């Protein structure tokens, strides 16, 4: 019975369901945008939900087994963190939130004893059933390091894998394609909470004693995600590089953890420094993207590929977003009508001459759906909204 109650307790976590709803809304808005641009969605599948479940479960299981029992947080930190995540997922339209919530919760948890010393803090804690048993400050830094590390893994695994464009305008007011990434997951991470906070109301939560102190074992829903738009870079390369830099920041954080273990007074400046490093990596990577000379813009001597629908002949060809199709079946094309007329000259096979984003020419060819050249799977500006 206690096991079933524990399962219900974790399944009914509000942040989990709010996160699922948010992932569904992200999917719905993305499909709506694609249909506005191309009259049909490039990716009908709910890949945001697949990443939400798969990434969250895999990382949650692995990190809980490897280092779950090493992390102890206070009840104050737990309330602040979960509150920030819940409010953020519902109200904030960007997903830097995961790292921000962990950092702010840690900083506030470190400042509370200094701001409310003595009896006032004791009274506030006792009303909520929270313990005043001290939690080592290094734990808050360790949680932040782990969330940055997991965010880096999430970005490297999922960022730029699905090139879903949006239409924007550059400084010359010309149409350009941009590639938003907007995904999140909720990871169940094993943490220890000192005291017997849950003993009275949630007796099914497992407790154990260590050196005369009580600890509750909790699966805390941890928010991981990012919202960022790529304007000029190759989306997959952009996010792989961003994820790599986040992992480097997490490595720096590990060194900071060692330093804080030696001197606990360094915890607060270490957390501030690590958050600055994280934001700095995001800002620097974004600036590098904006400084590139390439744009996913319309061209005069061909048609720009800004989307490729999976499961179509175009997906089997050596095409990438940003490529410019110059000729189709040795016929020069500069607009959508010319493109499909040229495809119709060979009902079962097509041959493209293409210029890639590095101005290198290449040839690519594939069989196409018989009598259905319009289903080649290439999405271009001619099909986009005006």
N, C-alpha and C positions, 0 to 999 in steps of 0.2 A: 504493500500500500504506500509506504514512504517513497518507493521508487517511482510509482505512478504520479504521486504528488510532485515529486522533484521534476519529472518530465514536463508536467503541466506548467509548473512554475517557470521553467526556462522557455517553453514554447510560447507562453503568453506574454513574453517580454514586449512592451509596446514599441521599443525602438526597432525590433526585428520586423514587425508588421508595417510600421511606418516606412522602413527601408525598402521592403518589398513593394509597397504601393509607389514609393518614389521611383524605383527601378521600372515599374510598369508605366508610369507617366513619362519617364525619359524615353522608353521604347515608343509609346504612342505619339509623342511629339516628333520623334525622329522619323517615323513612318509617314506622318502627316506632312512633314517638310519635304521628304523625298517625292511624295505624290504631287505636291504643289510644283516642284521643279520639273519632274519628268513624267507626270501623269500616272506613274506607277512606282511602287517602292523598289529600291534596289535590293534591300534586305527585308523581306517580310518576316523572317524568323525573329523570335524574341531572344537574340543572343545576349542582350543585357541581363536577362534573367538567368540564362545559363552560366554566365560569368559570375553573377551574384552568388548562386548556389555553389558552383564548383570551386571557385577561388576561396570563398569563405570557409567551406568545410575542409578543404585540403589544408589551407594554411592554419586553420583553427586546430585541427587534429595534430599536425606536425609540431607547431610551436607550443601547444599545450603539453605534449609529451616530452618535448626537449627541455623547455624552461618554464613550464607553467608553475610548478611548485617553488620556483625561485623568486617569484614576484609576490610581494605583500603590499597591499594598499589599504588606506584607512577608509572608514565609512564616509568621511567627509569628501575624500577624493572621488569615491564611487558616485555619490549623489551629484557632485558638481559635473563630473565627466558625462554621466548619463543624461543629465539635464541639458547640458550644452549640445550633445549629439542629437537629442530628441528635438529640441527647438531648432537646431540648425538644419536637420533633414527636412523638417516641415516648412521652414521659412526662408532659409538661405539658399539662393540659386547657384551656389558654387561648392565644389567639393574639395577645396584645400582644408575643409572643415575637420577631417579626421585627425590630422596632425595638430591643427590649431586647438581643438578641444582637449586633446591629451596634454599639450603644453600648458594651456591656461589652467586646466584642472590641477596640474602639478604645481604650478606657480602659486595658485590660490591656496592649495593645501599646505604649502610651505610657509605662506605668509599668515595664515589664520592664527597659529599659536603666538606669533609675534604681535598680531593686531589685537587679539582677544585673550590676553594672558589671564590665568587664575580662575576665579569662580565663575565669571560670566560665560566663559567657554564651557566649563563643566556643566552648568545648568542647561545651556543650549544643547550639549551633547546628550545629557541624560534624558531630556524630553523625547529625543528621537531614538533613544536606545543605543546610541553610538558609544563606543569605548574611547577612553582617553589613553589607552595603551599606545605608546609611541611607535610610529612606523619609520623605519630608516629612510632618510630622504633620498638615498640612492635608488630606491624602488621607483620613484616617480620619474627619475631620469631614465631608468631602464625601460619603463613602459614606453616613454617617448621614443627611445632608440628603436625598440621593437616595432612600433607603429610606422616609423619612417622606413625601416627595413622592409616591412611587409608592403607598404605603399610602393616602394621601388620594385618589388617582385610583381605586384599586381599590374603596374604600368608596363613593365617589360613583357609580361605575358599577354596582355590584352590591348595595349595602346596601339592604334594604327593598323590593326588587323582587318578592320572593316572600314573601307574608305567611303563614308557617307558625306557628300558635300553639302554645303550651304552656299548661297549666292550673296556676295557682298560687293562693295564698290571700293576701288582704290582711289588714290589722291586725284587722279585724272578723271574720276567718275566713270571709269570703265568697269564692266562686270568682271569679277574674279571669283573663282571657287575657293572656298576655305573649308577646312576639315575639322569639325568639332569632335572632341572626345569627352564624353560625359557618362561615366559609369561609377558605380559604388558597390560595395559588398559589406555585409555584417559578419564579422568573424567571431565565433564563440571561443574565448580565450580563458584558460584556467588561471584563476588568481586566488590568493589567500586573503581573508579579511580578519584582522585580529579582533578578539572579543567574542561574545555570544549574542551579537545583535539579533540574529535570526532565531535564537533558541525558543523564545516565547511564542512568536507568531508563525514561524516556519520551522517546526521541529524536524521536518524531513531533510533539511539542509545538513549535509555531513559536517561534523565538528571533530576536531582532534586536539589533543593537548601536546604542547612542546615547551619544555623548561618551565612548567607551571602556568603557561599562557594558553588560552583557547584560540583556535583559528577555525573559521568557516571556509569551506571549499566552494567557490563560486565559478560558474561559467559566465563571464562578463561579455556582453555583446560589444565588440570593438568595431568602430566605423573605419573603413578604408575606402578611399576614392579620390577622384580628381576630375575637375572640369577645366578643359583648356582647348583652345582653338589653334590649329596649325595653319599658317597663311602661305608660306613659301617653301618650306622644307618638304621632303618626302615624309609623310606621316609616320610610317613604320620606323624609319631611321630616327626620326625626331624623338619618339617615345622610348625607343630602346636606349638612346643616349641619355634621355632624362632619367629613366629608371636606373641606369648605371650610375649616374651622378648621385641619385638618392641613396644608393647602396654605399657609395663612398662616404656620404654624410653620416650614414648609420655606422660605418667603420670608425669615423672620427668620434662618434658618440660612444662607442665601446671604450675608446681610450679615455674619454671623459668619465665614464662609469668607474674605471679603475682609479682615476684621480680622486673622485668623490668618495670612494671607499677608503682612501687614505685620509682625506680631509673633508668631512661632511659639510663644512662651511662653503664649499665650492658648488654645492648642488644648485642653488638658485642661479648664479652666473652661468653655470654650465648649461642649464636648460634654456636660458635666454640666448646664449651663443648658438646652441644647436638649432633653435627655431630660426634664428637669423640666417644660419647656413642653409637650412632647408628652403626658406623663402628666396634666398639669394640664388640658389641653384635654379629654381623655377623662373625667376626674373631673368637671369643670364641666358638660360636656354631659349626663353621667349624672345629676347633681344637679338640673339643670333639668328633666329628664324626671320625676324623682321628685316634684318640687315641684308639678307640675300637678295640678289638682283632678279631672280626668277619669280614669276607669278603664274598662277593657274588662270591665265587670262585668255580671252578670245584672240584668234589669229586670223590673218588675211589669206595665207597661202595653204590652208588646210582646215581641219577641224580638231579641236582640242578634246581629248578624252578626259572627262572629269569623274566618271564612274564606270564600273564594270559589274554587271549583274552576275552573280554566281550561278553555275550550272548551265551557262550558255557557251556558244562557240568562242566568244571573246574571252571568256575566263580561261580557255585552254590555249589561247595564243600568248605570245610573248609581249603582252601589252601591260602598261602601267598607267596610273593616273598621272596626267601631265604630258603624256605623249601626244604628238600631233600627227594625225593620219594625213599623208600627202596625196597618195594615190590608192585607189581600190581597183584591183584587176587591171592595173596599168592605166587607169583613167584618173586624171587629176580631179580632186574634189575640194570645194571650198565652202560648202554648206550641206545641210542635211538632205535636201532633195537630190543633189548630185551624188551624195554618198549612197543613198538607197537605189538610185538608178544604176549606179555602177555595180552594186551588189547584185542587181537583177540580171546582169549580163551573164552571170554564171550561177544557176539556181542551186547548185550543191557544193560549191567550193568558192573560197575567196582568198585573195592575196593582197596584203597591205604593204605599202612603203611608209615607214614611220620615222619621225625625228623625235628622239627622246629629250628629256629635260636638259641633257648635257650637249645638245646639238649634234649627237651622233645618229647616223642613219642606220636603219635596220629593216630587214624584210621578215614578215611573219605571215603564215597562211594556215588555214584550217577548213575542214568541212563545215557546212552550215545546214540549218534545218531546211529540208527540201520545200521549195515554194513559200518559204517564210523568211525572206532576208531581213524583215523588220525585227526579227527576234535574235539578231546577232548578239545583243547584250551590251553594246557600247552606248554609254550615256555621254552626250555632248551638249555644248551650249545651245545649239539650235533647238534642243528639246526643253530648254530651261525657261523659267518664267521671265518675263520682260521687266 
